[in-house]
């Protein structure tokens, strides 16, 4: 009772007008794997209240990728079926679930056949007997030409992100997974070159193209690709440096511009735009049913500071720019962060999530992320070096469809680790209707800091509570405990939360304490 009253008082202190948070949870049985170190790679709804997951597992001294667990859980989180896939020269690049079937996208380097290929593995829910279908392949000559290596030299990623990018191809799905693109960044020092393959959800090839921009590879920063869910058309965004230099600033101005390309089976058009007197370190595209936008954070000083947010709206048919808005962080935001209004720019912001709502509002959720290196004298051992990873304040911003800033909030948080248990830190987020939800792990001793502000404190793995923070339509936020550490045997990897439905209401987490593991499903009501 004392703990509940403590949380209630502090939640009211944040905002008396904040709405109640209604989130239900379901936990699986606690289980143990043969492999201790696993990570949640993909998860998707099965259309029946349950979900399918792909977990990667690691082994050896350097914790290298060794294989995958593929599992199907029902709506009560009871395990229905499972299989294990061992890694040789293959990687799982994507997951699709449709009409009672599971599809896994796989890249394979076959050294005996001198080929590199993409395949799809298919099974029904009931059988879990995966059958392979080839999508495309490169022979030895293609690999030497496009990737600049010979067999035996191949760089693989560790498969730790829902949105994958590596030398084995980047897979990007459209909003409802009606189409997907496999994108290869080709080794070509004289031109920016990318080879693109677009497929529909039945794995029919829609088109393949080679994108070529006549600028040196190092002077083109590829930003991202968006796939049109209606027809598979691509929107490719890049940052192009000027004056034959990769310096971001010259004569006090930005030494670059952005270029957006629309690529279809029969055509390619483009547009370019400057950042005026501002600096924009990176942009990304968001494409909804009607809206096409490029958005990000901007600065008046350089590429590594942040004064506010910007949004460029474009006509999705012609790529004509229809609106450009730069919105500085609000006074409310600065008071959140510093306790008073300051003419100061932020640094170390890392974008974690961009969400385009049904009415074309845009939510950006970012985090102050940075790395420090500490050197200490150890008795009898000389100098020791420790790398510390910091996950500090959360920055959440919402713009309307015209780029007007609706609200901006800074959520004070302090988390750090020397490389151990990083999965428990940071946050996951979603948006439902006009509300934004952020899940974090923290101690139940939420600290009150200057000027009636709150700070979420890091707890040890034995004292981690899963909290939900809700920001409503006018920017008021409240919070409550979703899973208390006393009610679960494991803390959850909050950084690896994955949304499993199109509405953004359902999210899946994996948790671990030593050899014990457990799934958690949260549903926003």
N, C-alpha and C positions, 0 to 999 in steps of 0.2 A: 504493500500500500504506500509506503514511504517513497519507493522508487517511482511508482506511477504518479504520485503527487508532484514530485520533483520535475518529471518530464512535462507534466501538464502546465505547470507554472512557467517553465522556460519556453514552451511552445507558444503560450499566449503572449509572452514578452516579444516574440518575433513579430506577430501580427494578430491583433485582436479580430481582424476581419477575415482571416484565413479560413478556408473550408476544411471540413473533416476529411481525413484521408481514409479511403476504404480500399484495402488490399487484402485479398485472401491468399493463403499459401497452402501448398501441398508438398510434402517431403516423401522421398522414396525411402525404402528400407536402407539401412546402413550396409554397405558391402565392401569387400576387399578384392582388389585385382592382383593378378600375378606381378604386374608392374606397378611400382610405387608412384612414379612421377608421370602424371597424365595431365592433359590440358583440353578444355572444351574448344573444339575447332569449328564445328558447324552444328546447328540445330534447327529443325523446322517442324511445324505442326503437321500431324498426320490427317487433319481434317475431321478427327473424331474425338477431340479433346486431349489426345496424347501427343507425343512428339517422337521424332527420330533424331538421334545425335551421332556425331562422329567425334571421337576423342583421339588425340594423338598421344602416344606414350614414348618415353625416352629412357635410355639406359647408358651405361658406361660412365667413365670418369667425367667426360665432358657433356653428359646428358644429351647425346645425339639421338635423332629421331630413329625409332626402331619399328614402329608400326602404328596401327589404328584399331580402335574398338568401334564397331558400328552397332547401335542398340536401338530398340523400339520399345517405348514405354506407353502404357495406356493412360487415361485421364486421371487415374488414381496413383500414377507413378509406379505401377507394377510392371516389372520387366516381362515383355512378351517374347522377344527374340533378340539374338545377338550373334555376332561373328567377329572374328579377328583377322586383320589383314597385315601381313608382315611386309616390311620395306626392304627392297633390294635397290633397284634404280627407278622406283616409281614413287609418285606423290599423289595424294588425293587433293584435287584443286577446287572441288565444289560439290554441293549436295542439292538435289531437287527431290521433292516428294509430290506425287500427283496421282490421284485416282487409285489409291491403294498400292502404289508402286514406289520404289526407292531407286534413285539414279545417282551414281557417283561418277564425277568427272575425274579422270586419271591421266597424268602425264607419265610417259615411260621412256627411258633411255635404254634401248636394246643394243648392247655392245656386240653381240654375236651377229645380229642382222644389220648392224651399222645404220640403225634408224632411230629417230626420236619421234614419238607419236602421242596423240591424244585419243583416249578411248572413253566410252561410257559403259559402266557396269549397271545392269538392271536386275531387280528382283521384286517379287510380290511381298507384301507384309508377312504372309503366312509361311512362305518357303525359305526365304533368306538364302536362296540358291542363285548367286549372282552370275549373270551371263554377259559376255563382253561383246561390244560393237565398236569397230574402229571409226573414228571421225576423220582424222587426217594424219599425215606423217611427213617428216623430212628425211631425205636420204643423206648419206655422208657428204655429198657435194653441197647440198643445201645448208647443212650445219656449218661447214667450213666457210661458206659464203656469207651466211646471215649472222652467225654467232661468233665466228672467229676462233673456234677451238676445234681440237680433234678429239676423238673418243678417248676416254680415260681422264679427261679434264672437264669437269662439269660442276657448276656451282648450284647447290640446292639450298632452298630456304628450309627453316625448321617447322613450317606449317603451323604457325601460332596465331594467325589472324583470319577473321571472317572475310576480309577483303584482301585477297592474296596478290602479291607482286614479286616476281623473281625472274631469273633467267629461264625458268621453265614455263613462263607464260603467266600473264595476269588475266584472271577470269572475272568479268563484271556482268552481273545479271541486271535485267530491267526490273522495274518496280515489283511486278507480280510474277516474275520469272517466265514470262512468255517468250523472251529472247535472252541470249547471252552472247558475249563477245570474248574471244581469246585473243589477247594482244601481246605481241612480242616486240620488245624494243631492240631493234637490230643494231649490231655493231657496225658503225660506219662513221669514221671520224670527219668526213667531208660533208655529210648530210644527216639531218634528223630523219631516221627511217623506222617505221613501225609496220609490222605485218599483222593484218586484222582478219579474223574469221568470225562471222556472225551466223548463229544457228537459232532455229526456233525451238520450242519446248518439246517437239517431237524429234529433235536432233536432225532435222533437214538443214542443209547448208543454204542460207539465205544469200550471202555473198562473201567473197574474200577480196581484200584489196591490200595494196601496199601504199601506205601513206609516206610521202616524201616532202620534206621542207628543205629548200636549198640554203641551209645555214649549218655551220659546223655543229656537230653533235653536242659539244660542251656549251654552246651558246643557246641551247634550247632546253629548258626545263619542262619536261612533261608533267602536267598537273593531274589530270584524270580523264576518264571516259565515262559518259553517261549513255545508256541504251534506251531508246524509245520503246515503251512497252506495247505500242500499237503496231509497229512495223519493223522494228529492229534497226532503224536509222541510228547513227552514232553522232555524238557531240564530243569532240576532242579538244581539250584546252591545253595551251602551252604558254610558257613565259619565255620571251625572246629577248636576249641581251643585244644591245646596240653598240656602235662604234668599235666593233671587233674586239670587245673586252667583256669579261664576265664580272667586272665591278658593278655593284648595284647602284652606286652613286657617282655622278660626275658633275662638277660645277654646281653642286648643291641640289641637283635634280635627279630623279630616278633615271637610270641608264638602261631601261627596258620598257617593253610594252607586252600586252597579252594578246594572243591570237586564239580565236575559237573557230573550229571547223565543223561543218555538218557534212557527214559522209553517208551517202545512200548507195544502193546497188548500181545506180546509173549516173550519179552526179557527185560533185564536191564543191561547196561554197565556203567562204570564210569571211571573217571580219576581224579587225584589230582595234584595240582601244588603249589609250594612255591612262595613267593614273593621276593626271593633272599635276598639282603641286604636292601630291601626297606620295607616300611609299607604301607598297603592298607586297609583303613578303611572299604570299601565296594566295591564290584564288582556287575555288572549286565550282563546278557546275551543279545545279539542282534543276531537275526537270520533272514537272508534274503533268497533270492532264491538259493544262492550258499555259502554264508559266515556264519560261526558260530564264534562268538567272545565273550569274556568276557572283559569288559573295566571298567575303573574308574579313580580316582585320586590317586596319590601316594606321599609319603613323605620319606625323609631320616632320619626323627627324631622320629615321632610317628604316631599313627592312626588319630590324630586330626589336622595335618598340611598337607599342599598341595604344593608340589614342581612342579608337572606336571601331565601328563596323561599317562596311560598305556593301552596296548591292547594285549590280548592273542588270537591268532587265532588257531582254532581247525578244524580238519577234522570232518564234521558232521556225517559221517558214523562210524568212529572208535573212535572218540574223541582224537585222537593223536594231540598233540600240534605242530603246524607247524611253529609258529613264536611268539616271545615275544619281545615287545618293550616298553621301558620307555623313554618318551620324556619330558624333563623339559620345563617349560614355556619359550617362546622366549624373546629376549631382547626387541623386540617391545612391547610385552605384559607388561613387567616390566616398560617400559617408559610410557605406557598408564596409569598404576596404580600409579606409584610413581613419574613420571616426569623424572626419571633417572634409570639406571640399578642398581639393588640392589641384593645382595645375601641373599634373604629373602623368607621364605615360607609363604603361605597364611593360613588363618584359617577360620572357620565358613562357609565353602562352603556347599551348599545344591543343589544337582542335581535336576533340574526341568524337563529336557527333554533330551532324547537321540534319535537321528534320524539316521537311516541307509539309505544312498542314493542309487540310482539305480546302481551306479558303486562301491558300497560297501565302500565308504568313510563314516566316522562316525563323527557326530556333537554332541558335548556335550554342553548344555547350563545350567549353574549353577548360583547361587546367594549367596552373603554373607548374610546369615540369622542368626540372633542371638537374644537373649532375655536379657534384663536388668531389674533389679528391683530397683526402687527408693523409698526411704523413706523420708518423709517430715513432718515437724511439722505444723499442722493446728490449727489456733487460736481457742481455746475452744474445740477442738476435739481430742487432743493428736496426736499421730503418725499415718500418713496415708501411705499406701503402694501402689505403682503404678507399674504395669508390662507393659513394653514397648517392642513392637515387631519391629525389625529393618530389613528392606529389602534394602540392600546397593548394592554395585557394581555387575554388571552382568559379568560373565566369560563365553566366548564363544570360543570353541576350535574345530578344525577340523583335523582329521587324515585320511590318505589314507588307502586303504585296507591292506597295509603291516604294518600299525602302525606309519608311518612317519608323523611328525607334519607338516601340510600344513600351518596353521596359528593359532594364539591365540590372542584374543583381550579382553581387559578389558574395559568395558563401565562404566564410573563413574556415580554413582547414589546414592542419599540419600533419603530414605523414612523411616518413623517410625510412629507408632500409638500405643496408649494405649488401644488397643483392639476394637476400634470403626472403622468401615468401612475398615477392613483389605482387603476386596475383591477388593478394588480399587488399592491396592498396588501390588508389585511384577511385573510379566510379563507373557506373553504367547509367544510361538515361533513355527516356522515351517521351513521347507526347501523345496525349489522348484528348481529343477535343481542343479546348482552349487551355488545357493544363499541361505543365511540364513536370515530369517526375525524374528524380535523381536518386539512385541507390548508392549508399556508401557504407563501409564498415567503420565503426568507431567505438570508443569507450562510452559507457552510459553517463560518465561524468562530463557533460557538456559544459565548457567553461564560459563564463561571462567575462568579456573584456571591455575596454574603455567605451564610453558613450553608449552603454546598453546594447552592445553587440555580442553575438555568440560565436564561439569557435568550437568546431568539432575536433576532438582530440583523438589521436591514435591510441589504440589499445593493443595489448599483447594478444597473441593468437588464442590464449585461453580466456580472453575477456573482450572478444569482438562481437558487437551487436550489429545486425543488419538494419539500417535505417532507410526510410524513404523520406525525401524532401519533395514537397509539392509547391510549385509556383503557379498561382492562378492567373486568370486573364489580365489582371491589373498589376501583376508583379508582386503580390503579397505572397510570402512563403511561410509554410508550417512544416512540421516534421513529426514523425513518430517511429517507434521501434516496430519493425516488421517481424524479425526473428531475434529473440533474446538469447544470449549465449547460454543461459541456464536451461533453455528449451531445445537445444540441439547438441548433438555429439561432435559436430564439426563446424568450423567457420567456413564461410563461402568465398569463392574467388570472385569478388565483386567486379573486378576489372574485365572478367570474361563473360559477363551476362549477355545473352543473345535473345533478341526478340524473335518469337516464333510465329507471329500472325501479322497480317497486313494492317490491322487496326492499332498495333503497338501496345495492346493491353497485356499480353502474355510474355513473360520473360523466364528463361531457364538459367540456373546457376549450378555449378558443381562445387562441392566443398570437400575438404580433406583435413584430417588430423592424423598424422603419422600414416598408418596403413588403412585407416578407416575413411570411406568416401560416401557421399550422399548427394543426390540431386534435389534441387528445390525449384518449384514452379510458383511464380507470383502472378496473380491476376488482378488487374485494376478494375474495380467494380463501378 
